[in-house]
Amino acid sequence: MTTPDAAGLTHFDGEGRAHMVDVSAKPVTDRIAVACGSVVMSTDTLAMITSGQAKKGDVLGVARLAGIMGAKRTADLIPLCHPLPITKVALDLRPDPSLPGIVVEATVKTGGQTGVEMEALTAVSIACLTIYDMVKAVEKSMRIEGIRLILKDGGKSGRYEATP
């Protein structure tokens, strides 16, 4: 198993070269990660999405599927991520008039030797990008904000919960 260098980064070998971490000696444990982010937009664009009037169709339904697909393809997108046997991906997309916009939360689970934080973050990122893509013709000034890990549990490092 790879040990961290002086800076604590396991994705670099002793000579500073990037490499995929060897997780073969790690035990298989249940792991979960939850990430969130949002797409901020005008109240008119939010109303168009929530009323089902977007010309490209069901914005939230398509974004949910895109997020699930993104989580499943994380190892193809991020060079040093391990392909994982994902056991659950769930996305919650909630209209929030106080932003105004859509809040996206992804939960990813696995039973494996490494965590699913990157899969949860990728799911949120792809869902947010899909929302933007589906309504950009109406509002190009939308902002994707606050993508972050809010929970991870399992593995050697245990539980992490972000502060609100």
C-alpha positions as CSV (number, residue, x, y, z in Angstrom):
1,M,0.0,0.0,0.0
2,T,1.2,3.5,-0.8
3,T,2.1,5.7,2.1
4,P,1.7,9.5,1.9
5,D,4.8,11.6,1.1
6,A,5.9,14.5,3.4
7,A,3.0,16.6,2.3
8,G,0.5,13.8,2.9
9,L,-0.5,13.3,-0.7
10,T,-0.8,9.7,-1.7
11,H,-1.2,10.4,-5.5
12,F,2.5,11.2,-5.8
13,D,5.4,8.7,-5.5
14,G,8.7,9.5,-3.8
15,E,9.9,11.3,-6.9
16,G,6.8,13.5,-7.1
17,R,5.3,11.6,-10.1
18,A,1.5,11.1,-10.2
19,H,0.3,7.5,-9.8
20,M,-2.8,5.6,-9.0
21,V,-2.8,4.6,-5.3
22,D,-2.6,0.9,-4.5
23,V,-5.6,0.1,-2.4
24,S,-5.3,-3.7,-2.6
25,A,-4.3,-4.0,1.1
26,K,-7.3,-1.9,2.3
27,P,-10.3,-3.8,3.7
28,V,-13.6,-3.6,1.9
29,T,-16.0,-1.4,3.9
30,D,-19.3,0.3,3.4
31,R,-18.7,3.9,2.2
32,I,-21.0,6.8,1.6
33,A,-20.5,10.3,0.3
34,V,-22.9,13.2,0.0
35,A,-22.1,16.4,-2.0
36,C,-24.1,19.4,-2.9
37,G,-24.1,22.5,-5.1
38,S,-26.5,24.9,-6.8
39,V,-27.4,26.6,-10.0
40,V,-28.4,30.3,-9.3
41,M,-30.7,31.8,-11.9
42,S,-33.4,34.4,-12.3
43,T,-36.9,33.9,-10.8
44,D,-38.3,33.7,-14.4
45,T,-35.9,30.9,-15.4
46,L,-36.7,29.0,-12.1
47,A,-40.4,29.3,-12.8
48,M,-39.9,28.1,-16.4
49,I,-38.1,25.0,-15.0
50,T,-40.6,24.2,-12.2
51,S,-43.6,24.7,-14.5
52,G,-42.2,22.3,-17.1
53,Q,-42.1,25.0,-19.8
54,A,-38.4,24.5,-20.8
55,K,-38.2,23.8,-24.6
56,K,-35.7,21.0,-24.1
57,G,-38.1,19.1,-21.8
58,D,-37.9,17.9,-18.1
59,V,-34.9,19.8,-16.9
60,L,-34.7,18.3,-13.4
61,G,-35.4,14.7,-14.7
62,V,-32.7,14.9,-17.3
63,A,-30.2,16.5,-14.8
64,R,-30.9,13.7,-12.3
65,L,-30.1,11.1,-14.9
66,A,-27.0,13.0,-16.1
67,G,-25.8,13.1,-12.5
68,I,-26.2,9.4,-12.0
69,M,-24.4,8.8,-15.3
70,G,-21.6,11.2,-14.2
71,A,-21.1,9.3,-10.9
72,K,-20.8,6.0,-12.8
73,R,-18.2,7.5,-15.2
74,T,-16.0,9.3,-12.6
75,A,-13.0,7.0,-13.1
76,D,-13.2,7.8,-16.9
77,L,-13.1,11.5,-16.2
78,I,-10.7,11.9,-13.3
79,P,-7.4,10.3,-14.1
80,L,-6.4,8.8,-10.7
81,C,-9.8,7.7,-9.5
82,H,-10.4,4.0,-9.2
83,P,-13.3,2.4,-11.0
84,L,-15.7,1.4,-8.2
85,P,-18.7,-0.9,-7.7
86,I,-21.2,1.8,-7.0
87,T,-24.2,0.4,-5.1
88,K,-26.3,3.5,-5.0
89,V,-26.5,6.9,-6.6
90,A,-29.4,9.2,-5.7
91,L,-29.8,12.9,-6.7
92,D,-32.2,15.3,-5.0
93,L,-32.8,18.5,-7.1
94,R,-34.8,21.1,-5.2
95,P,-36.1,24.4,-6.5
96,D,-35.1,27.1,-4.0
97,P,-36.9,30.5,-4.5
98,S,-34.5,32.1,-2.0
99,L,-31.5,31.7,-4.3
100,P,-33.3,31.7,-6.7
101,G,-32.2,28.5,-8.3
102,I,-31.9,24.7,-8.0
103,V,-30.1,23.0,-5.1
104,V,-28.5,19.7,-6.1
105,E,-27.5,17.0,-3.6
106,A,-26.0,13.6,-4.6
107,T,-25.6,10.6,-2.4
108,V,-23.3,7.8,-3.5
109,K,-22.6,4.4,-1.8
110,T,-20.3,1.5,-2.3
111,G,-18.8,-1.4,-0.5
112,G,-15.2,-1.1,-1.5
113,Q,-11.6,-0.3,-0.7
114,T,-11.7,3.5,-1.4
115,G,-14.3,6.2,-1.0
116,V,-16.9,7.7,-3.3
117,E,-16.3,11.4,-2.6
118,M,-15.3,12.1,-6.2
119,E,-18.3,10.2,-7.5
120,A,-20.7,12.4,-5.4
121,L,-18.9,15.6,-6.4
122,T,-19.0,14.5,-10.1
123,A,-22.7,13.7,-9.9
124,V,-23.4,17.2,-8.5
125,S,-21.2,18.9,-11.1
126,I,-22.7,17.0,-14.1
127,A,-26.3,17.6,-12.9
128,C,-25.6,21.4,-12.5
129,L,-23.9,21.6,-15.9
130,T,-26.9,19.8,-17.4
131,I,-29.3,22.3,-15.8
132,Y,-27.2,25.1,-17.3
133,D,-27.1,23.4,-20.7
134,M,-30.9,22.8,-20.9
135,V,-31.8,26.5,-20.2
136,K,-28.8,28.5,-21.3
137,A,-30.7,29.7,-24.3
138,V,-33.0,31.6,-21.9
139,E,-30.3,32.7,-19.4
140,K,-26.6,32.6,-20.0
141,S,-25.8,34.4,-16.7
142,M,-26.7,31.5,-14.5
143,R,-24.0,30.6,-11.9
144,I,-23.0,27.2,-10.7
145,E,-21.9,27.6,-7.1
146,G,-20.9,26.0,-3.9
147,I,-20.1,22.5,-5.0
148,R,-18.6,20.7,-2.0
149,L,-18.5,17.5,0.0
150,I,-20.9,17.6,2.9
151,L,-20.5,14.1,4.3
152,K,-18.3,11.0,3.9
153,D,-18.2,8.0,6.0
154,G,-16.4,4.7,6.0
155,G,-12.8,3.6,5.5
156,K,-9.7,4.4,7.6
157,S,-10.3,8.1,7.9
158,G,-13.9,7.6,9.3
159,R,-16.6,10.2,9.2
160,Y,-16.4,13.7,7.9
161,E,-19.2,16.2,8.1
162,A,-18.9,19.7,6.7
163,T,-19.9,22.6,9.0
164,P,-23.0,24.5,7.7
